[in-house]
């Protein structure tokens, strides 16, 4: 999820729906799309949520999609199985 529409390489508006944050505040879903990451990695079905201040990434969802996630002291690497 992100609140920054400029990150999307493709986007489809969605009317209705919301997400509930950890503090029980609700964010309205504006739409969804794909975000291109440096190189050719593409993260699909990312939600654009109104007034979301930080980008939120689910590591388990990335792994379920076949991506590899590696944490190092100052960096997080996301790569495809290819």
C-alpha positions in Angstrom: 0.0 0.0 0.0 1.1 3.5 -0.7 -0.2 7.1 -0.5 2.0 8.2 -3.4 0.3 8.1 -6.8 3.5 9.0 -8.6 5.0 5.6 -7.9 2.6 3.7 -10.2 3.6 2.5 -13.7 -0.1 1.5 -14.3 -3.1 2.4 -12.3 -6.9 1.7 -12.2 -9.2 3.9 -10.1 -11.5 2.0 -7.7 -14.5 3.5 -6.1 -15.3 2.2 -2.6 -13.5 0.1 -0.1 -11.1 0.8 2.7 -8.3 -0.7 4.7 -8.0 -0.7 8.5 -4.7 0.3 9.9 -3.1 -1.1 13.1 -4.5 1.9 15.1 -8.0 1.1 13.8 -8.1 4.2 11.5 -9.6 3.5 8.1 -8.0 4.6 4.8 -10.1 4.9 1.7 -8.8 2.9 -1.3 -8.5 5.2 -4.3 -7.3 2.5 -6.7 -4.7 -0.1 -7.5 -1.9 -0.8 -9.9 1.6 -1.8 -10.5 4.8 -0.2 -9.2 8.0 -0.7 -11.1 11.1 -1.1 -9.0 14.7 -0.3 -10.2 15.5 -2.7 -13.0 12.7 -4.9 -14.2 11.0 -6.0 -11.0 7.3 -5.2 -10.9 5.2 -5.3 -7.8 1.6 -5.9 -8.9 -1.8 -5.1 -7.3 -0.5 -2.3 -5.0 -3.3 -0.3 -3.4 -3.3 3.5 -3.4 -4.8 4.6 -0.1 -5.9 8.1 0.7 -3.7 10.0 3.1 -1.4 7.1 3.8 1.8 8.6 5.1 4.2 5.6 4.6 4.6 2.9 2.1 3.6 -0.5 3.6 4.9 -3.7 2.1 3.9 -7.2 3.1 7.0 -9.5 3.0 4.8 -12.7 3.2 2.8 -11.5 0.2 6.0 -10.9 -1.8 7.3 -14.4 -0.9 3.9 -15.9 -1.8 4.3 -14.4 -5.3 7.7 -16.1 -5.7 10.0 -13.2 -4.9 13.0 -13.4 -2.6 13.5 -10.9 0.2 16.8 -10.6 1.9 17.5 -8.2 4.8 21.0 -6.8 5.4 22.0 -4.2 8.0 21.2 -1.1 5.9 19.3 -2.6 2.9 16.4 -4.8 2.0 16.9 -6.7 -1.3 13.8 -7.9 -3.3 14.6 -10.1 -6.3 12.7 -12.5 -8.6 13.4 -16.2 -8.7 14.8 -15.6 -12.2 
